[in-house]
Amino acid sequence: MHILTVLYNHPDDPAAFDKHYQGTHAPLVDPIPGVKSFTYRHCASMDENPPPYYLIAEVAFDSLEDLQAGMGSEAGQNAVNDVPNFAQAGVTMFVAHD
């Protein structure tokens, strides 16, 4: 299993971020070929300090090849190209695997 993890920095307008993410961006993941699961969560802190990220998303694929093919597809590129429309605060992406 290979997991594309996306860490979203804190937006200036959380309500606008959430509206775009839930209504526009998240639905772009479903058509990506090879996606086995998709989840996202808002971050919270265990103390009074703010968490380092606002939202974490995870997109799972069976293999690195499936991940590369899926993200390289038209549907995958549509999702990637949408990120600047709502994540102006920046993102960090990485792949984890077992």
N, C-alpha and C positions, 0 to 999 in steps of 0.2 A: 504494500500500500504506500502510495506517495501522496502527501498532503501539501497543497499549495496554501500557505498561511499568509494572510494579509493583515498587517497591523496598521490601523488608521490613527493618525495623530488627532488631537483635540481640535474640532472645527470652531471657527468663530461663531457660527450659528448652528448649534446642535439640532434645533427643530428642522431647519432647512436640510441639513445633512440627512437626518433620519427619514424625512419625507422622500427625498430623492433615492436614498439607498433602498428603502422598503418598496417604493412604488415603481422605480425605474431600474435601478441597478440589479437588485437581487433577482428579478425575473429574467435577466439576461443570462444567468448561470444555467438555468434548466436546459436550454437548447445546446449547450456545449457537449460535443461528443465525448463519451467515456467517463463522464462525471458519475461517481458512485454515491457520493453524499455531499451535502452542502449545509453548513451551519454558520451562524454568526451570533455574536453576543456583545453586549456593552460591558465595559470593564468597570470594576469597582475596586476600591482600595481597602486594605485590611487595617489601615490607620487613618489619621487625619490628612495625610498627603494625597494629592490627586494621583490616580493611576497613570502609568506612563503612556497608555493608549486609550483612545475613546472606544474603539470597536475592534474586535478580532473576527476575521472570517476564515473559514477552513473549507477548501474544496478538495475532495478525495478522488483519487484515480487508482486503478489497479497497479499501474507501473509508470515509470518515468516516461516511457515511450507514449503511453496513453495521455499522460499529462501534456507532453510536448505537442502531440497531435491535436489534442483538444484545444489547448490554448493558442495553437497556431491556426486553427480553423477560423472560418469567417465569424462564427458565433463567439469563439474565444476572443478574437480581436475586437468584436463589438463590445464585449465586457471590459476589456483592457482600455479601449478608447473612451469609454464612458467615465473612467476614474477622474480625470481632470475636471469633469463637470460638477463634481460635488466634494472632492477631497483636496481642496486647495491647501490644506495644512500639511499634506504629504502622507505618504505611505511607505512602509517597509514590507517587502515580500521575500519569502524564502520557502524552500521545499524541505520537508521533513519526511523521513521514511523509516520503515521498520526493517 
